[in-house]
Amino acid sequence: MSGTLNKVMLIGHLGDEVKMHYFDDKNCVGRFPLATNETYTNKQTNERITNTEWHNIVVRNKAAEICEKYLSKGDRVYIEGRIKTRKWQDDKGNDRYSTEIHCTDFTFLTTKNENPAGNASPQNVQQPVQNTQNVVNESSTPEDDDLPF
């Protein structure tokens, strides 16, 4: 295979509200932390262990504005994008690195019937959320700016 692929797919919970940064040219960037969990049972102690991995999500322009408006801390979301690593210097001149997920598509997974902590009531867990999913593609054309919800 001669090509390369940089693609990330995550399902997790927002760790904080979407933080927006606006630029002079009317572009904007939204950033938020996303938590994903891995749970397993320790075979020696039979103890259930959960490890949380935090991801820095970056969303741009119209998609960022939609995330800011409809997502809040604790909401579950599907994120699709690519990994980017930025190099920067701290106050002491040391090289530092930040790894981010630059979001290209997302789907809201938390329904209106779920509580703020993201836990669904038992009858909602079994039901598919396809009617409440909202998908945004960053590369959509201006004619597609009408929101489906």
Rosetta blueprint (number, residue, H / E / L):
1 M L
2 S L
3 G L
4 T L
5 L L
6 N L
7 K L
8 V E
9 M E
10 L E
11 I E
12 G E
13 H E
14 L E
15 G L
16 D L
17 E L
18 V L
19 K E
20 M E
21 H E
22 Y E
23 F L
24 D L
25 D L
26 K L
27 N L
28 C E
29 V E
30 G E
31 R E
32 F E
33 P E
34 L E
35 A E
36 T E
37 N E
38 E E
39 T E
40 Y E
41 T E
42 N L
43 K L
44 Q L
45 T L
46 N L
47 E L
48 R E
49 I E
50 T E
51 N E
52 T E
53 E E
54 W E
55 H E
56 N E
57 I E
58 V E
59 V E
60 R E
61 N H
62 K H
63 A H
64 A H
65 E H
66 I H
67 C H
68 E H
69 K H
70 Y H
71 L L
72 S L
73 K L
74 G L
75 D L
76 R E
77 V E
78 Y E
79 I E
80 E E
81 G E
82 R E
83 I E
84 K E
85 T E
86 R E
87 K E
88 W E
89 Q E
90 D L
91 D L
92 K L
93 G L
94 N L
95 D E
96 R E
97 Y E
98 S E
99 T E
100 E E
101 I E
102 H E
103 C E
104 T E
105 D E
106 F E
107 T E
108 F E
109 L L
110 T L
111 T L
112 K L
113 N L
114 E L
115 N L
116 P L
117 A L
118 G L
119 N L
120 A L
121 S L
122 P H
123 Q H
124 N H
125 V H
126 Q L
127 Q L
128 P L
129 V L
130 Q H
131 N H
132 T H
133 Q L
134 N L
135 V E
136 V E
137 N E
138 E L
139 S L
140 S L
141 T L
142 P H
143 E H
144 D H
145 D H
146 D L
147 L L
148 P L
149 F L
